[in-house]
Amino acid sequence: MAIGIEAQKYIKEGKLVPDDVMIKFISSELKKVQNPAWLLDGFPRTVAQAKALWDIEKLDLVINLDVPFQIIIDRVKGRWVHLPSGRVYNVGFNAPKVPGKDDVTGEPLVQRDDDKPEVVLKRLEQYEKNDTPSNRIL
């Protein structure tokens, strides 16, 4: 998918994916949804994304979790992924049965480059800079 390749460029650099790319991606995915009940995790992250989402779909409920950066970084440090399937494990609460191996196939798990603590902190700082009280939709 071209949108995914475009987004991956930013993710590899430890940057947030720009609003226009995220809006294009979410919009295309929502068009595929057959069930009227769905949940988005991590979107929208900016006012521009929220406004674009509202133009596409009127929302019933929005939940914003305010989590300290260190907790997010600690959770991500323990994340391991089976790339072929997308299965995600976490050493702290959903550990694989055999360390470093996928439960289903036994293949190796990897830690993504964008899960490195310094990369995560950089993205969180970018997010915080853009999420000032004057930018929030209340």
C-alpha positions in Angstrom: 0.0 0.0 0.0 1.5 3.3 -1.1 0.2 5.2 2.0 2.0 2.7 4.3 5.3 3.1 2.5 5.0 6.8 2.7 4.2 6.6 6.5 7.1 4.2 7.1 9.6 6.8 5.9 8.6 9.1 8.8 8.3 6.3 11.3 11.9 5.1 10.5 13.1 8.6 11.1 11.4 8.7 14.5 8.9 11.4 13.3 5.2 11.6 13.6 3.4 10.8 10.3 2.1 14.1 8.9 -1.6 14.8 9.2 -2.4 14.6 5.5 -0.9 11.1 5.2 -2.7 9.9 8.4 -6.0 11.4 7.2 -5.7 9.7 3.8 -4.9 6.4 5.4 -7.7 6.5 8.0 -10.2 7.7 5.5 -9.5 4.8 3.1 -9.7 2.3 6.0 -13.0 3.7 7.3 -14.5 3.3 3.8 -13.9 -0.5 4.1 -15.7 -0.8 7.5 -18.9 -2.8 7.2 -19.8 -2.7 10.9 -21.0 0.6 12.3 -19.0 0.0 15.6 -15.3 0.6 15.4 -12.4 1.8 17.6 -9.4 3.9 16.6 -6.4 3.7 18.8 -3.9 6.6 18.5 -5.9 8.6 16.0 -6.7 11.5 15.9 -3.6 13.0 17.5 -3.9 16.6 16.2 -6.7 19.1 15.8 -6.4 18.8 12.0 -6.8 15.0 12.2 -9.8 15.4 14.5 -11.5 17.9 12.2 -10.9 15.7 9.2 -12.3 12.7 11.0 -15.4 14.6 12.1 -16.0 15.5 8.4 -15.8 11.8 7.5 -17.7 10.3 10.4 -19.6 11.8 13.3 -18.3 10.3 16.6 -20.3 9.1 19.6 -17.4 9.0 22.0 -13.8 10.1 22.3 -11.4 9.0 25.1 -8.1 10.6 25.8 -5.7 8.8 28.0 -3.1 11.0 29.7 -0.1 8.6 30.3 3.3 9.7 31.6 6.0 9.5 29.0 8.1 7.1 31.1 5.3 4.6 31.3 4.9 4.6 27.5 8.6 4.2 27.0 8.8 1.4 29.5 5.9 -0.5 27.8 7.4 0.0 24.3 10.9 -1.2 25.4 9.3 -4.6 26.2 7.5 -5.0 22.9 8.4 -7.8 20.5 6.8 -8.4 17.1 6.4 -11.4 14.8 6.8 -9.5 11.6 5.1 -12.0 9.2 1.9 -12.1 11.2 2.0 -8.9 13.1 1.5 -10.7 16.4 2.7 -8.5 19.3 4.2 -9.7 22.6 5.3 -7.7 25.6 7.7 -9.0 28.2 5.8 -7.2 31.0 2.3 -8.6 30.4 2.0 -10.7 27.3 5.3 -12.5 27.1 6.0 -15.2 24.5 6.1 -18.7 25.9 9.7 -19.0 24.7 11.6 -15.8 25.0 12.3 -14.3 21.5 10.1 -16.8 19.7 6.6 -16.5 18.2 4.1 -18.7 20.1 2.5 -20.0 16.9 5.4 -20.6 14.5 8.5 -20.6 16.7 10.0 -18.0 14.4 12.2 -15.2 15.8 10.6 -12.0 17.2 12.1 -8.6 16.6 12.0 -5.2 18.3 11.2 -2.5 15.8 13.6 0.4 15.3 10.8 2.8 16.0 10.3 1.2 19.5 13.8 2.3 20.7 13.4 4.5 23.8 15.1 7.5 22.2 12.9 7.3 19.1 9.7 7.0 21.2 10.7 9.9 23.3 11.3 12.1 20.3 7.8 11.2 18.9 6.3 11.9 22.3 8.0 15.3 22.5 6.7 16.2 19.0 3.2 15.2 20.1 3.4 17.2 23.3 4.6 20.3 21.3 1.5 20.0 19.0 -0.9 19.1 21.8 -1.0 22.4 23.8 -4.3 23.3 25.5 -5.0 25.9 22.8 -4.9 23.1 20.2 -7.2 20.7 22.1 -10.8 20.0 21.1 -12.8 19.9 24.3 
